[in-house]
Amino acid sequence: MVRRFLAAGLLAAFCIAGHAACDTGLAERMHAKLHPQRALDHERAVCDPWRGLPGRFIVVLPMPRPSSEPGAAQFDLDVLVVQQADNGNTERAKIVSRLFEESALIEDTVRIGEIKVDTARYTLAADARAFGVRILRQGSSRANPYSEETLTLYVPQGQKLAKVLDALPVTLERGEWDTNCTGNFETVRGTLSVARGSTHSGYADLILREARSKSRSAPQGEECATHERAPTFKSSVLRYDGAGYRVSKAVASD
């Protein structure tokens, strides 16, 4: 019981220290160090501790690019794995791995709502642990509501970050209606997990499980009634081909 309490206390202290390191401006310091002449989108910039790896943080820096198109925007994206100094001094934080991409994000009628770090245990091999970056995009049309979340996985390979899964849609919500009652709606929610087996590439297979539901709304007397269809379920295998993961085939259907 004492050991459990001690472990829980240490974990809580680590989480508090981790968030404190980000709150002290680690993302801003990395931006100032790497891109002193560039603007940073502070609203969407992310800094999170990498759970299970003491002192290690994931920093995502979105930077707007000049655009001549009204209502459209592009962003360069710098994704960093940073090792914090033992004494917590953010000035001495060291970049362990990094991937910089030009025009990685495009925003037009569909807005980039939020960028989040996913530190679930994506252990792809004994020496390869991935982390995810989730990007939420939202439409602006009331008559055609739209929301999508994608997941990208990165694996540190020395000083470089390898993108092994690129913008996999894991959540989708969309519809079309008359803004009063009548309309059709669809929701897809997916979860990604690491399979026990692997292909010849040496990286574990990934399993994507999806639940899809549809509904229709229509006037019924003086009320608006919604009719839900029975949800459908599907599982797919994603296999690493040496360059990235690809959806290969359905493995189950419930």
Secondary structure, 3 states (H helix, E strand, C coil): CHHHHHHHHHHHHHHHHHHHHHHCCHHHHHHHHHCCCCCCCCCCCEEEECCCCCCEEEEEEEEEECCCCCCCEEEEEEEEEEECCCCCCHHHCEEEEEEEEEEEEEECCEEEEEEEEEEEEEEEECCEEEEEEEEEEEECCCCCCEEEEEEEEEEEECCEEEEEEEEEEEEEEEEEECCCCCEEEEEEEEEEEEEEEECCCCCEEEEEEEEEEEEEEEEECCEEEEEECCCEEEEEEEEECCCCEEEEEEEECC
